[in-house]
Amino acid sequence: MECYYDNLNKKLDKLQNKQQSMRKTKTNQQRNQFYPRTVNLTKIKFNQGEMSLLNKGLQHSIEKPLEKYWTDLIMETEQAIRLLEPKLQSAYRILATRKLKQIKTSSNHHNAEAKRQTYVLKNINNKLRKEDAMITKADKGKTCVIIYNNDYASKVHNFLANNNFQKLPKDTTDKYQKNITSTLKHCNLIINKKQMRHLIQKKPLPPSLNVKIKIHKPNNPIRPVVNNRNAPSYKIATFLENKLYEHLNLEYQYNVKVSTSLANNLTKLKIDENHRMITFDITDLYVNIPITETLAITKHLHSEHNDENITTQMLMLLETVLQQNYFSFQNNTYQPDKGISMGSPIPNTVAEIFLRHLENTHLKHILDSEHIIFYTRYVDDILMIYNTKYTTPETIHQHINKTHPNLQFTPSHEHKNSISFLDLLLIRQPDKI
């Protein structure tokens, strides 16, 4: 039995060593980050201790005193042990008891650092409250942004005005809930009665608007983020997203899913002194997606491999979901005069359908030429590497701005042989990136 415990202890030690290795890797990644951890857009002064805590990010969790989680820890440990095979439970229970005693007698649980951080956090919150400021997320990286509440609201209202959002006289959630229920009754080929019950929200609420600050753009504009989780169409949109990918078989010819795969691809790319990098941001993509045109594209793609009646029901459901484009902000309800819903599970898929159609019909000939040796896109962010012997950034910009009247592309050029894209800093060397 003692030998058995030794083997179990070795396994636990191995897991602990693995965790320590992961922490070191994470620390190295933080050292190599490009975006700052905190951006202060106010005149509020924070001392070194306050900045240190802010730089830990919005996801940092201050450790609670042991007495606040000790009982839960014991109960959760016992629950985990009971999931094991009966013959293993006694051995693991003895090991767990030893570990819990170590935690109980350890000096770490006195929590001096946590108490200090709690005190610092209280000071930060007092300063924010006194100056009427807030902390929100940046659009890129894991940066937290400190901004005055009035400036935050002003940026949102400017965005709403510039994109023709209309303030509705009342909340339309009940109306949209009835539309969803009615449409589902006509979609029996893609949704059965049992599924239908689970796809209708029981207590729907209007989507709520939050924003992220684009710290890498002049004047720090916003990227709207809408929480649709309790909206009438949320569950249907989730179901529909999976169905569309299943039925359309969308290819990722020009897309990048994660920055690590992009970095690997770029390191293998051969360039010379004539090549340059440029990025483009599609201005306010979601509010400028043409719904009617995108529905027609979706219908064409879907009908190629599916029954006509199923296609009709899919399009009926998709149109109902896309029409429910609204959100609340500061106790008011807003709706755009065009575009697709932000924050719902379906917009990314719909945007991909539309943008891939544009890439295949309007951009493919230039992307396959010697003018552009590399092109990739992540949602509305585009990276190109072009050859200065054959084209100029102005020519590229003019061409892509003509791909569709609804879309405008904002370029960012290299600076000292480098450019930022997603959470990467790309540096151009004589023969490689």
N, C-alpha and C positions, 0 to 999 in steps of 0.2 A: 504493500500500500504506500509506503514511504517513497518507493521508486516511482509510483504512479503520480504522487504529488510533485516530485521533482520534474517529471516530464511536463506536467501542467504549468509549473512555474517557468520552465524554459519557454513554453509557448507564450505566456504572458509577457516575459522579458522581451521576446522577439517582437511582439506587438508594440511594446513601449518604445523599442529602438526604432521601429518603423515610423511611429508617430513623431519621434524626435527628428528623424530624417526629413519627414514631410514639413515640419516646422522650419527647418533650416532652408529647404527649397523655397518655401513661401517667403522667408525673410530675404533671400537673394532676389526673388522676383520683385519685392517691394523696393529694394535698393535700385533696381534697374528701371523703375517706372518712369514714364515720361511726363505725365500730368501731375501737378502738385496735389497734395492731399487736401489742402484747404485753400479756398480763395475767398478773401474778405472784400466784398463790394460796398462795405459801410466804412464809417469813420470810427467805429468802436475799437478800442484798444484792448487787446488780450495779452496777458503776461505769458511768460515762457511755459509755465505749467499748464495754463489753459490751452495754449496752442498745441502743446504736446498731446493733450487729451483729444482735442479736435482732430489732430492728424491721424488718430487711430481709426477715424471713419465712423459713419453712422451705424455700422453693423457691430461696432465694438460693444461687448457686454461686460459690465462691471460685475465682478464676482460678489455673490451674496454671502452674508455671514452663514457659517455652517449650520447654526440652529434653525435657519429658515428653510433649508433644503434637506436636512439630515433624515427626517422621517420619510420623505419622498424617495430619497436615494436608497434607503433600506427596502422600501416596498417595491421599487422598480427593479432592484437587484434580485429580489425573491421571485418576482414575476418572470424575469428573464431565465432564472434557473429552472423554473417549473416548465419551461418550454423544451428543456433538454430531455434526453432519454432518462427514464427513472433510475437506471443503474449508475448514471453519471452525476445525478443531482447532489448526493451526499458529499462527494468529493469537491465539487465546485462550491457547495455551500460553506465548507470549511475554509477553502481558499478565499472566498468572498468575505468571510468573517475576519480573516487575518488582514485583508486589505482595508476593510472598513475600520478596524482598530488602528491601523497605521494612519488613516486619514484623521481619525478622532484625536489621536495623540500627537499628530504633527503640529508643528508651530505655525505652518502656513495658514491654517484655518483661522488664525487670529485676524487675518484680513486687514493688515495695516495699509497696504496699497489700495485695497478696495475702498477703505474709509477715506483715504486721501482723495481718490478719484471722485467719490460721491460728493465730497466738499467742493472740489473744483467744478464739478458739473453744476452744482447749485449756484456757484458764482457766475458761471457762464449763462445759465438761465435767467438769473437776476439782471445781468447786463442786457440780454436780448429783450427781456420784458420792459426794462426801463427805456430802451431806445426804440421800442416797437419794431424789432427785427426778428428774423427767423433763420433757420438752417434748412436748406433743401439740397437736392442732388444735382450734380453736373451731368451734362449729356454724355460726356466721355470719361472713361476711367472710373475710379471710385472716389472722386473728389467731392467734398461737401462744400457748399457755397453759402456764405453768410450774406444776407440781403435784407434791406428794409422792407417791411410789409407793404408799404405804399408803392415802392418800386416794383415789387413782385406783382401786385395787383395791376399796376400801370402796364407792365409788359404783357400781361394776359389780355387786358382790354384792348391794347394796340393790336395784338394778334387777332382778336375777335373782329375788330373793325376792319383790319386790312384784308381779311379773308371772308368778309360778307356774312358773318354769323348774325342770325336774327334772334332777338330775345323773344321768347314765346310768352303769351299771356298767362299760361298755366302749365303745370306738369302734365306731360302726355303719356305717362307710364301706363295708366289704366287702359288707354286707347290702344297702345302697342301690345299690351298683354292680350287683349281681345283679338287683335290681328293675328298674333302668333297661334292662338288656339284655333281660330277659324282656318288658317292655312294648313295646319297639321292634319286636319280632317280630310284634306284633299291630296295627301301625300302617302297613301297606303302602300305604294309600291316600294318605297324606300324606308318607311317607318311603320312598324307594327304597333298594335294597341298597347302592348306592354311597355315598349320603349316610349311611347307618347306620354305616359304618365310621368316618367322620369325626366322628360325634356321640357316640362312646363314649370317655370318658377312658381313656388307657392306664395312667396311674399316679395314680389319684385320691387326694386327701388331704382330711381334714376341713376345713370352713370355719373360719377363725380370726376371733375377735372383737377389734375395736378400738373405741374410742369417741371421740366429739367432745364437748367441754364446752360446755354452753349458758350462755355468759357473760351473756346478756341475761335469764336467769331467776333467781329467788331460790334460794339454796343451790347454784347451778350444777349442775343435774342433767346427765345424759349423754344423748347421742343415739348409740345403738349403730350401728356400721358393721361389717358382716361381709364378709370377703374370701372369695368363693365360687369364685374363678377355677379352683381345682384340684379342686373338689367333683365328685362323680359326675354331678350333674344340670346342671352349668354350661352345657355346650355345647347340651344339649337345651333348657334354659331360654332361651338366646339364640335358637335356632331357633324356639321356640314363641312368643316375644315378637313376632318379625317376622310369623309366621303369624297371630297373633291380630289385630294391627293391620291386616293385609291383609284378613282375613275379616270383621272386625267393623265396620270403618269408623268408628272412634270419633271423635266430634266434640269440638272444643275450645270449647264454648260459654262456660264459666265459667273456663277455665284460663288461666294466664299461663305462658309458657315461659321468658322472660328478663325481668330487671328493667328493661332499657332500653325494651322495648315497653310495659311497665306505666307507666313514667314518662311516655312520650309520650301514652298514653291519658288519664292523670290530668290532664295539663296542658290537655287539651281539654275537661275536664269543668266544667260550670257549677254552682256551688253558691251557697248564701246563708247568712245568719246562723243558720239552723235546723239546718244539717247538721253532723254530727260523724263522726269516724273511730273504728273499733274493729277490733282484730285478734283472731283466735282461733287457738289451737294445738290440734290434735287429739292428745290424750295417748296416747303409745305406739301409734300407728296400726297398724303392721304386726303387732304381737302381739295386736291386737284385731279383725282382719279375720275375719269368720265364713266359714270355708272352704266349708262345705256350702251356705250361702246364696249365696255368690259363684259357686260352680260352677253352681248353678241359674240364676242371672242370665246367666252366660256361655253356658250351653246355649240359653237362650231367644233371646239375641241372635244366636248363631251359626246356629241352625236357621232363622232368618228368611231367610237368603240362601245357605244351603249345603245340600248333600246330607246326609241323615240319617246315613248310614254314616260320612261324613267327620266330622260333628259328634261322633259316638260316639267315634271314635278320638282326636280333638282333646281331648275331655274326659277320656278315659282317660289320655292322656299328661300333661295338665295336673294331674290329681289325683295322679299318681305324683310329679311334680316338687314339688308343694306339700307332700306328706307328708314330703319330705326336708328338714325344718326343724330343723337342729341346728348346733352350732358348738363349737369348743374354746376354752377360756380357762384359762391357767395350768395346762396339762397335764390338764385335766378336760373332759369332754364334756357339753354341756347341751342340753336340748330343751324347748320350751314345751308347755303342754297345749292351746294354741290359737294361732291367728294364722298368718301366712305367713312364709316365709324372708326374712331381712334380708340384703341384699347380692347376692342372685341377680338376674339380669337381669329375671326375671318379676314380682317383687313390685310394682313401680311400675305395670305394666300391670294387674295384678289389682286393686290398690288403686283405680286409676282406674275400672275397670269397676264396682266396688262403690260408690265415692263419687259417680260420675255418676248411678248409679241412684238413690241417696238424694236427690241434688240435683233430679232430674227428678220424683221421686215425693213427696218430703216438704218440699222447700224452694222449689220453683218458684213456687208461688202467692205466697209472701211476697217472693221476689226480683223478681217481675214487678209488685209493687204499688208504691205511692208511699212505703211505709215504708223500703224500701232502694233507693237510687238507683244504688248501685255495689256489685258483689260480684265478687271474683276469688279464685282458690285456686292455690297452688303446692304440690303434694303434700299436706302436712298443715298448711300455713299459710294462713290465710284473712284477707282484708281486706274490710271492709264500710264503706260510708258510708251513714248512716241519717238520717232526718228526725225531729228531736225533737218535731215537731208531732203525729206519728202513733204514735211508739213510743219505748221507752226501751231502754237497753243491757241492763237486767235482763230485760225481756220477750224480747228477742232471744236472750239466753243461755238462758233457760228453754226457749224453743221449740226451738233447735237441739240442746239436751241431751236432748230427747225423741225425736230422729229415729231413734235406734237404741240399745238397751240396752248394746251393747258399747262405744260411743263416748262420750267425755267431752271437752268443749271448754273450754279455759282462756282467758279473755278478758284482753286488755291494753287499757287505755284511753288516750286522749289525755293528754298532759302539756304544759301551756303551748302548746296548739294544735298539737302535733306528736306523731308516733308513728313507730316504726321498723317496717319491713316488708321482709323479705329483706335486701338490702344497701343499702336506701334509707332516708333520713330524710324523711318526708312532713310538710310544714308547711302547715297550713290557714290561708288568708288569707280575707278577707271574701267573695270571689266565685270563688276558685279554689284549687287545691292547688299 
